[in-house]
């Protein structure tokens, strides 16, 4: 048995090992194979060179140089002969391991020229279809394609559907392209695939593509290809919240772009580096890069790219608390995305615009924008973005007192994050479930979820998300009379937020503490945190936010009989309202009461 086991590990002669007397696996396969017609035999042999796990009529048609309907009939015949089997996805097929070996033996016996033509035809189909899918996904729908050997793709939806089926085959085919074609085509192939993986959130396949593509670009001495793929690697690190690694990669890419002297590369890498500086809380270092980037894109009249820079400028202004100005930038970017047909970009901007409106107290508008964003990301099929928007929409629904709907959304997000292997996202979803359970009167269930979230985020070292979860647990801890733990969590969270340059979030944490201490009658602590909130808010311009801080301060001063301080905060509030009359609508009774007091 040990000898047989050793023989079976060598896939080159596994069929020879599977013989006993007059019984042989190869002989049994031969019986089925001999009954096939010429076309089915050729399809069976050629399908063995498919690099991934499964295949459909599209790949089969490329190998056979026939239309997809004819290829579908060939696949049906092979399945009826039990030489291939149905895959998990309807309409697709796969080989049993031993039958793949048998098919490869038959393919190896074929004429060398025919084999080469079949492989090249398959690689051309995968490469050309990838380019076509990429253009539809990024919104360049006006491009006319004259690709005879490509999948039938005519919309962003059909591009995403094709990619979900063939991404694994396409990624595995990059190595085959290096063997059977040129390095230039392999690098171009990898660049297009990288873009699709980014849009669809296929992080694991993306990593595989970059693992092959970057060394190929290196060997080729192709600065543009290397810049594009290293930039993609920086983006992947950013999405995984590995900001230090992302910043190091983005810095390298920017230097390479400057060396190349190519304006488009310089602008693109400057934009990316600015984003990483923002992620690391270094906003001041990002603004000059974005201004440089904007100057290049405007000079080259690249409207779609200008939109991306406007989005990032909006992000910086929002982080600085200039929410009104941020909204102007986001709306300009949204218009650019919609005009160019950039569905992923529009979906991203819709959600960020919603968050800005949320911060201004425009909750109904935020909900409307987030629902539109969620619908677009679901249509595109990017699970990471679906999770992100579900999280943000759930928070908006909670503020609108729609707790049961928010709970359902957060529970769905937990399962989605578990499915895609996003531990950090799953922890954040648990924290959101916890906040909602607490609002619904289930403190025990809430505490368990909070503890699970904090444990995972601490283990992962995701300090930024950890800070937000620590702050969000404070109301529960105070309600459970765990005041010391609440204060320790709050101090740790605020220190992290200030470390990352998130002044507005730190001020928001003080404001939350002020509200919660007021609820339990700790008026001195409440006033202290309200003052800290107001002090930090001087670093940014957010009228709604500052008005809430002043209202809390007025209420606590009155509770503590500090008439002069109450009057001082009241006058500051009155001045703010005169300068921003829209605050009357968004703050309602609480504003009216504070001014009267």
Secondary structure, DSSP 8 states (H G I E B T S, - for coil): -HHHHHHHT-GGGHHHHSEETTEEHHHHHHHHHHTS-HHHHHHHHHHTT--SS-B-HHHHHHHHTS-HHHHHHHHHHHHHTTSSEE-SSTT-EE--HHHHHHHHHHHHTS-HHHHHHHHHHHHHHHHHHHHHHHHHHTT-TT-----SSS----SHHHHHHHHHHHHHHHHHHHHHHHHHS-HHHHHHHHHHHHHHHHHHT-HHHHHHHHHHHHHHHHHHT-HHHHHHHHHHHHHHHHHTT-HHHHHHHHHHHHHHHHHHT-HHHHHHHHHHHHHHHHHTT-HHHHHHHHHHHHHHHHHHT-HHHHHHHHHHHHHHHHHTT-HHHHHHHHHHHHHHHHHHT-HHHHHHHHHHHHHHHHHTT-HHHHHHHHHHHHHHHHHHT-HHHHHHHHHHHHHHHHHTT-HHHHHHHHHHHHHHHHHHT-HHHHHHHHHHHHHHHHHTT-HHHHHHHHHHHHHHHHHHT-HHHHHHHHHHHHHHHHHTT-HHHHHHHHHHHHHHHHHTT-HHHHHHHHHHHHHHHHHTT-HHHHHHHHHHHHHHHTTS--HHHHHHHHHHHHHHHHHTT-HHHHHHHHHHHHHHHHH-TTHHHHHHHHHHHHHH-
